[in-house]
Amino acid sequence: MDITPEQALSGAMQSTVETPHGAVQFRSAGMAAEVTHVLLHGIGSASASWAFQLGAAVGRSDVRVLAWDAPGYGRSAHLPMGLPCAQDYAERLWSWLDALSVWQPVVLAGHSLGALMAASASRLQPNRVKHLVLLAPARGYGDAEAPVREAVVQGRLATLRQLGPEGMALARGAAMLSPDASPVLQEAVRQTMAQIEPAGYTQAVHMLGQASLAQDLNAISCPVWVASGEADTVTPPQSCDAVAHAAKQTRISLGPVGHACALEAADAVNGLLGLSALGRMK
């Protein structure tokens, strides 16, 4: 990409809509009459992580892209329960799209933890999802032994307590990208992670601990694509291969990039989503 994430976001609109279950903040771009794409970010991120996908839609009349800030992120209202599951996020997703009168089937893309939300949403309302795209998907720990689940949850929460959002961003930001990623992308990842709200992140951690992507994939009938980078150390290629196998697909490689693939492999992701001139989806 020849522009920075900040420049790409400058053409997108940031809005907040009230739903019966709380406010949802989101970014949007594109001028199509109907929403075509809905994008869900990961656990240490926000709608800004989709900068280059939103930027690709600016000024276009054939697409309209929405990227939310998940419950507990940005100005989006927290979920009411302390220990939410993936379905709780999925229900908030559909209430948000209902509030925006989005009724046509959409391309639903989830990155990392967002993949768990997207899969659950596809299971809940399959007629509203045209394609499900899972980028560097988190598999969840719902199928793991209880001590493993507890260790993951408590480990993440301990890191948050010890370092805080800004400290976590400094300590973990580099792991989101490949060693060859530009300083501009590294800083974009750190800035976004540093802005997470501890209560929202805590809820998301508990969801990760009990979610099972495989179980939702078993109940999904829409087309599913799984893609990730070869330098991803957060959801490594073999983990994403297992997700693709569960979806009865072959993982799509995004090249030598890390976990934040929507930023680092923006052209490949845009092509996969149909947001470039060589778009894969028609």
C-alpha positions, 0 to 999 in steps of 0.5 A, spaced: 500 500 500 502 506 498 498 510 503 498 509 511 492 506 515 491 513 517 490 516 510 486 510 508 481 511 514 481 519 513 475 517 507 471 513 512 465 515 516 465 514 523 458 513 526 454 510 532 447 507 532 443 506 538 440 499 538 435 496 543 441 492 546 446 498 547 450 503 542 455 500 537 460 505 534 462 503 527 466 505 521 463 505 514 465 507 506 462 506 500 456 508 496 452 502 494 445 502 496 446 496 500 451 494 505 455 489 501 461 487 507 461 487 514 468 486 518 469 484 525 476 485 528 480 481 533 481 481 541 486 487 541 484 491 536 478 495 533 475 497 527 481 501 525 484 494 523 480 494 517 483 501 514 485 498 508 479 495 506 475 501 508 480 505 504 478 501 498 471 502 498 471 510 499 468 513 493 465 506 490 458 505 488 458 498 487 460 496 495 458 499 502 463 496 507 461 496 515 467 495 520 464 495 527 467 496 534 465 490 538 461 491 544 466 494 550 471 497 544 471 504 543 464 507 544 460 501 543 456 498 549 459 493 553 455 486 553 450 486 560 453 479 562 460 478 565 462 472 562 459 472 555 459 467 549 460 468 542 453 468 541 452 474 545 456 478 540 453 475 534 446 477 537 449 484 538 451 484 531 445 482 528 441 487 532 446 493 530 445 491 523 437 491 524 438 498 527 441 500 520 436 496 516 441 491 513 437 486 510 441 483 504 446 477 505 453 480 506 460 478 506 461 477 513 469 477 515 472 476 522 479 476 524 482 472 529 477 473 535 472 476 530 472 469 526 468 466 532 463 472 532 462 471 525 461 464 525 456 464 531 453 470 527 452 465 521 450 459 524 444 464 528 442 467 521 444 463 515 440 467 510 443 473 511 450 471 510 453 470 503 460 468 504 463 467 511 471 469 511 475 467 516 482 471 517 487 468 521 481 465 525 482 464 533 479 457 534 477 458 541 478 454 547 471 451 549 474 444 546 480 444 551 481 441 558 478 446 563 485 447 566 488 449 559 482 454 558 483 457 565 490 458 564 489 461 557 484 466 560 488 467 567 494 468 563 491 474 558 488 477 564 494 477 568 498 481 563 492 486 562 493 487 570 500 488 570 501 492 563 495 495 562 493 497 555 499 501 553 504 496 556 500 490 552 501 494 546 508 495 547 510 488 549 505 484 544 504 489 538 510 486 534 508 479 535 502 481 530 506 482 524 512 479 521 519 481 522 519 485 515 513 489 517 514 497 516 515 501 522 508 505 519 504 498 520 508 497 527 506 503 530 498 503 527 498 496 531 501 499 537 496 505 537 490 501 536 492 496 541 493 501 546 486 504 546 483 497 548 478 498 554 480 493 560 473 491 561 471 490 554 477 486 553 476 482 559 469 480 556 472 478 550 478 474 553 472 470 557 469 469 550 475 466 547 476 461 553 469 458 552 468 458 544 469 453 539 469 455 532 469 448 530 462 447 533 459 453 529 463 451 523 459 444 523 452 448 523 454 453 517 452 451 510 454 458 507 461 458 503 467 459 508 474 461 506 479 461 511 486 465 510 492 467 513 499 469 513 505 464 513 509 468 518 503 468 523 505 466 530 499 468 534 494 463 529 500 459 526 499 456 519 497 449 522 492 452 526 489 455 521 489 449 516 485 445 522 480 450 521 480 450 514 479 442 514 473 443 519 470 448 514 472 442 508 476 447 505 483 448 503 487 454 507 488 460 502 495 463 504 496 470 504 504 470 503 509 471 508 505 476 513 503 476 520 497 475 524 495 482 522 494 480 515 488 485 513 494 491 514 500 487 512 497 483 506 492 488 504 492 487 497 491 480 498 485 481 503 482 486 498 482 481 492 479 475 497 474 480 499 472 483 492 474 490 494 480 490 489 479 491 481 482 483 481 476 482 486 475 474 487 468 475 489 463 477 484 
